[in-house]
Amino acid sequence: MAGKRTYGDPCGIARALDVVGERWALLVVRELLLGPKRFTDLRTGLPHVGPDVLSQRLRELENAGVIRRGKLPPPAASRVYELTERGRELEPVILALGRWGSRAPFPAEPGELGVDALMLALKTLFDPVRADPLVGMSFELDLAEQRFEVGIAEGGLAVERGPAPYAFARIATDAGTLQQVLWHGRRLRDATLTINGDRRAAEKFLAVFPLPE
């Protein structure tokens, strides 16, 4: 980490910010919480960061032991970035920041959440009281050919990349439409969204991620 700026403060908060306090660093971590990604995938999830800045942040996070380089198994065999065990420890920090930030006003032009950011927003806004009737159920979200299994447990939400073989319902749409349905008042009947399986359970599922008052 030679040459990197530091607060020079022994407080643990300051030392944490020495590692992940640079612009884009925590958003890189956010993009890797649901699994490894190629450089191009990271750029898709972070469209406003330039390639040089992204490369620099990746180097810094790798030097700090937050991420590492890996390689997907054949037939893909692509080189990827993934979180280390230390990096994965940042998940509750990211989710807590998401809950705190969700009470702030949306930007004037909020745009559309990336797919991984949207899935983490579900974990951020999950209401276990509303979800109580769905405990033990799993659902599959198919967002423009990216599939996720979302399982509801006592007081928590589990999100895994991949299909959900025992899903009570499968919901197929795109990230922008799902965002509109969940948080911007768009009615299901007016949305380009397909539900296969237990529709009633799916409708209850879509109601367990309310915005803070």
N, C-alpha and C positions, 0 to 999 in steps of 0.2 A: 504493500500500500504506500510505497515511497512517493513523496510529492503530493499526496492527497491532503486536502484541507482537514483540519481537526479543530474541535472546540478547545482542546487542551484542558478539559474539565474531567476530574476523576469520577463524577457522578455516572451511574450506570445508564441513565437516560442519554446523557451526552455521549457516552462511549457507543451506545447503540446507534445514535444519529451519525456518529463518525462513519459507521458502516453502511447504513441504509438511508441517511438523510439527504443525499444528493437527489436532485430532480430526476424523476422517472425510476429511481431504484426500487421503491416499494411497488410500483406498478409492474415492473418486471417480475417481482416476486409473485404478485397477484396472478399474472399470466401463467405462471408455472405451478400454481397450487394444485391444479387438476391433472398434472402430468407433464412429461417432457415435451418440448417444442423445438422445431427448427428455427433458425434465425428469421426466415421468411414468415413463419407463423407468428412469431413475436411481433414483427412489423405489422402484420394484419391486425393483431389485437391492440397495437399501439400506433395507430396511423399517423399521429402527430409528432412522433419522435423521428429525427433524422438517423440514417444508418450509422454515421460516425459517433453520434452521442450514444446510440444503443450499444454499439460495440464497446465504447468506453465503460459504460455501466456494467456490461457483462464481464469485462475484464476485472473491474473493481470488485464485483460481487464474487467472482471466482477466486480472486486473491484473498478475499475475506472468509472464504470457506462457506459461503451462503449457497452458491450454485456450483455445478461441475459440468463438464462436457461428457456426453455419453454417445452411444450409438444404438439405434433401434435394431432389433433382430431382423434377419432376412424374412421376407424379400425386400423390405423397405431399406434397411441398412443405412438410414440417413443419420447424419451427425446432428445431435440435439443438445439442448441445455436442459438441465434438470436440477431440482432443489436437493441439497444435501439434507441430512437429518437436522442440522442446525437451521437450515433455511426453512424446513417444514415447521419448525417451532414458531415461526412468524405468523402462522395461520390465525391464531386467536387475536393477534395484534391487528392484522389486516381486517378481520371481521369486526373487531371493536371500533376501528376507525370508520368502517363502513356504516355501522349503526350510528355513530356520532355524526358523521357527515350527512346521513340521510335526512337529518332534521333541518339541514340548510336548504335554502331555495334552489330550485333547478336553475341552471344558466339560461340566459335569454334564448339561446339556441341549443337545447339540450342534446340534440343529435341522437344517435342510437348506440346503446351499449353493445360492446363486443360480446360474443357468445360466452366466453369464460367469465367475463365481468358480470354478465347477466346471471349465470349460474351461481356465482358467489354472492350476488345480491339476494338470491333466494335464501341462502344460509344466513345472510345478514338480517333479513326482515322476517324470518320465520317466527310465527307466533305459536308456541306449543299449546296454548290453551285452545285456540281455534282448531288446532290439528289433532286434539285428543281423540276424536272419533276415528281418525285415520291411522292411529298407531299400529304398526305392524304391516302396513301396506307399502307397496312400492309402485312407482309410476315411471313411464318412459317418456322423455322429451326428445323429439326428433326435430332438431332445429337446422334446417337446410343441410340435411344429411350428416349432421353431427349429433350423435345419440348420447343420452345420459340416463343413467338410472338414479332416481331420486327416491330414497327410502325414508320413511317417517318412523322414528323410534321415540321412546319416552324422553321428551324434552329436547330432542335434537333432530337434525336433518343430515342425512348422509348423501353425498353426491359423488357418483363415480362415472367416469367416461366409459361409454359402451352401452350395449343393449340391456334391457331389463327382461329376462326370460319369464319371470313370474309376475309381470306388471298387472295391476288391476285395470289400468287403462293406459293407452298410448296416445300422446298428444303430438300432432305434427303441425308445425307452423314455421315461421321465421322469427329471429330474435326481435325484430322491430315490432311485429304484430303482438308477440307475447308481452313485450314491454307495455304496449298500449292497453292490452286487456288487463294486465295486473295493476297498473298504476296510473293510467290516464283515462279511465272511464269508458273505454271501448267495450261494447257489449259483445258477448260471444256470438250472437246470431249475426252480427255485422262484420265479424272478423273472418279472414281466410285461415281457418283453423279446423283441423280434423281430429275427432276423438273416436278411438276404437276401444271397445271394452265397456267398463262400468262408467257411463256418462255421469251419473249422479256423484260417484266418488271423485271423478275428475273435476267436476264443478266445485266440489268442496275443497279439493286440493288447490285449485287456483285461487281460493279465497283465504289461504293461510299465510299470505305474504303482504300484509297491509303496510302502507307507508305510516310513519309516525305522525301523530296528530300535531 
